[in-house]
Amino acid sequence: MNDLIIAGILMGGAGLVLGAVIGVFAKLFQVATDPRIALVTELLPGANCGGCGKAGCADFAKSVVAGENLPGKCPVSSREQVAAIALALGVDAGGGFPKRAVVRCGGDFEQVTRHVNYNGVADCASAMLIAGGPKGCRYGCLGLGTCARKCPFGAIEIINNLAVVHEELCVGCGTCVAACPRGVIALVPANAAAHVYCNSPARGAEKRQVCKVGCIGCRKCAKSSPDQFKVDGFLASVNYEADPLPGAAEVEAAACPTDALLTAERHLFIERNEPEGVAK
């Protein structure tokens, strides 16, 4: 019994000594935390999406306080939040133009030929290793939902094996851009209403063999609105630096023969109302 008491006293004493030593070292080597970091972190939306290029909101807050980034670099913060952070720190807000993601492909399984019968992991990067994925076009959306699962805001829906962005939910964080192994997704001005839903630089005849809605490089859009559309080789694109940006009127005037050029609203309507099927 006495041995147990002595052992308890020795253990308790050792614990007190170790606690005191740890306390002294903690005091000597403590790193002062700037209270502004906690303030900025509190003012940020807390999405931790990584769209700012940092690991999360706390890391971004540190970079803002250190002067490495301006508050407006956060793509998720509202103008009010950016202004509040800038006011609290006495710095320039540095707000840029808001962005949104667009999937530059219209090739769902109704519109594009099937290349292989892919039954593997539902992941786009994995499918790339299996003969380039299930679709005939090697430049288009693989449609296996990697971007949708990565999106912190639920802004991407997979419809008939095609990723479609819901503009009202997208904040332009860029997570989906980094997730796409084919580089099909791009960030564009949030007020852009029309897009070319094709990413293939191949010749028109080659595209037509694998996809019904690919851009064939006919240049009708560029001829009808030369300041708002441009063509590089056999692929047209919207000039997102144009002012004003093209809208429904310009899309109608272009009369794209393959419907590669559409407004985002029309594109979503087609995908939601088109009968699902598998191309032959």
N, C-alpha and C positions, 0 to 999 in steps of 0.2 A: 504493500500500500504506500509506504514511504517512497519507494522507487517511482511509483506513478506520479506522486506529488512533485518530486524533484524533477522528473522528466517534463511535467507540465510547466513548472516554473522556468526551466531552461528554454523550452520552446517558446513560451510567452516572451521571455527576455530577448531571445534571438529575433523574434518577430518585431519587437519594439525597436531594436537596434537597426535592423534592416529597413524598417519603415522610416526611421530618422535619416538614415543614409540616403534612401531614395528621395526623401523630401528635400534634403540639402542639394543633391545633384539636380533635381527638377528645378529648384530655385536658381541654381547657378547657370543652367543651360537652357532655361525657358526662352522661347521665341515670342516676342511681343506680337500680338495679332492686331492688325489695323481694324478698328471698329467700323470703318467705312466699307470693308469687305462684306461684313454681315448685313449692313444697310443695303448695299447694292444687290446682294443675293436675295434679300427680302423683297426688293422692288421688281426683280426679274420674275417672269411667269412661271419658272420652275419646271419647264418642259424637259430639260436635260437632253435635248435632241441632237446636240453637236453641230447644229447648222452654223454656228459662229466659228467653228474650227477648234473649239476647246472640248475638254472631256465632259463638261456639264456646266450648269449655271454658276456653281461656286467657283469653278476654275475660271470662267469668263469674268466673274466679278473681280477676281484677283487681277486679271489682266487689265480691266478697265481702271481700277484704282492705281495700278502701276503705270498707266498711261500707254499701254501696249495696244489697246483697242478703244474705240469710241463706243458709247452706249448703243448707237444705231446699228452696230454690227450684228446685234441679235435680231434674227429674222422673225422671231415670234412675238417680240414685245410690241405693244401698241404704241402709237405716237405719244400717248399720255405717259406711259411707263418710261419711254426713252427720255421724254422731257423731264420727268421727275428725277431720274438718275443724273442727268446732265446738270440740273439745278442743284441737287444735293452735293455734287462734286465740284461744281463750278467749271465744267468743261463743255466743249462743243458737243452737241448731240450726235453729229455725224450721220444723220439718217440718210439712207440711200433710197432708191426706188424699190418698192415692194415687188417681190418675185413670186411666181407660181411655177409648178412643174407641169410639163406636158410630155406625154408619151408619143414620140414621133413614129407612130405605127398605127395602121388601121387594119392590119391583117389578123382578124380573128379566125377561128377554125371554119367559119363559113366562107371566108374570102381567100384563104391561103392553102396551098397544097400541104399534105402531111408528108414529111420526109421519112420519119421512122416511127414505129409504134413504141413510144417511150413509156415505160412502166416503172421507172426508177423513183428516186427521192424527188419530192415536189420542191425542187430548188433549182433556180435558173443556172447557177454556176455549176452544179452537178450535171445538169442536162447538157451543158456545153461540152462536157467531156464525152458524151454519148453521141457520136456522129453529128455534133453541132446542135442538138436539140430536136424537138419533134416537128418543127415547121420547115417548109421548103426554102424560105428566105433566110439566108444566113446573117442578115442585118436587122431583122425585125424583132419584135417583142416575143420572148419565149413563152410568156403567159402562165408561168408556174407560181406566181405570187410572191416571190422573194421581196420585191419592192413594197407590196401591200403589207406584208408582215413586219417589215422594218419601219414603216411610216408610223411615227408616234401619234398622229392625229386621225388615223383612219380615213385618210383622204383618197386612197386608191382602192378601186374595186376591180376584181377580175371578172370580166364578162365574156363568156365563150372563149376562154383562153387568151384574153387580151386585157392588159392593164389599162384602166381608164381613170383619169384624175377627176375628182369632184372639186371644182374650183372654189366652192364656198367653204371647204374644209382645209384646203391647202394653204400653208403659211410660207412656203418657199424655203424650208429649212435645208433642203438638199440631201436629206438622208437617202431618199430613193435614187438620186443620181449616183451616189457612191455605191449603192447596192446593185445596180444594174450591170451585169457583166458585159453587155453589148453596147453600152453607152447610148441606149435608145432614148433615155429620159434627159430632158434639158430644163434649166430654169430660164424663164422668159418673163418679160414685164407682166405684172398682174393684170394690167388693163388690156392685154392683147386678147382679141376676140376670135381671131382666125389663125389656123395653123396648117402646115403641110404635114399630114399624117403618113410620112414615109421617111425612112432613114437610109435607103439603099442607093449607093452611087452607081449601081449596075446599069447597063443599057436598057432602054425601054422594053425591047423585045425579050430580053432575059428576065426582066421583072414580070412581064405578063405570063410567062410560063409557070411562075410559082405564086403569083398574087394578082387578084382582080382589082385591087385598089391602090397599087403602087404608082408613084409618080413616074411618068414616061418621058419627062423632059420636053414636052411639046412647046413650052414657053408661052402658052396662052395667057397665063397669069401675069407674066412679066411684060407682055405686050399691052395688056389692058391697063395695068397699073405699074409702070416701070419703077416708080419710086418706092413702092411698097412690097414688091416681090423681086427676088433675084434667082438666077439659075446658075448653078455651078455644074458643068458637064451635063449629066442626065438627071439632076435632082434640083427641084425648085425649093425655095424656102422663103419664109416671111422675113422681110427686113425689119427687125424689131427695133431699129433705131429711127424708123420713119416717123414722121409727125404730120398728119395723124397716122395711127396704125390702121391697117385694113380691117374692115368689118364685114357684115353680111352683104352690103351693097357691092363691095369689091369682089367678094367670093362669087356672087351671082354673075357679075360682069365677066369674070374670068372663065366661067363655064367649064371647069375642069372635067375632062372627059372620063376620068377614072374615079372622081370624087376623093382624090387624095387631099385636095384643099377643101376644108370645111370650117365652119365656126365650131367652137367647142360645144356649144349648145346642140347643134345639129349632130355632131359626132356622137355625143352621149345618147341622143334620141335614137339614132340608128342602131347603136349597140344594144340598147335596152329593148328595142322593138323588133330587131331582126331575129328570125327563127334560128334557134341554135342547131348546129349541125357540124358534121365533119367533112371537110373538103376532100374530094377524090384525089 
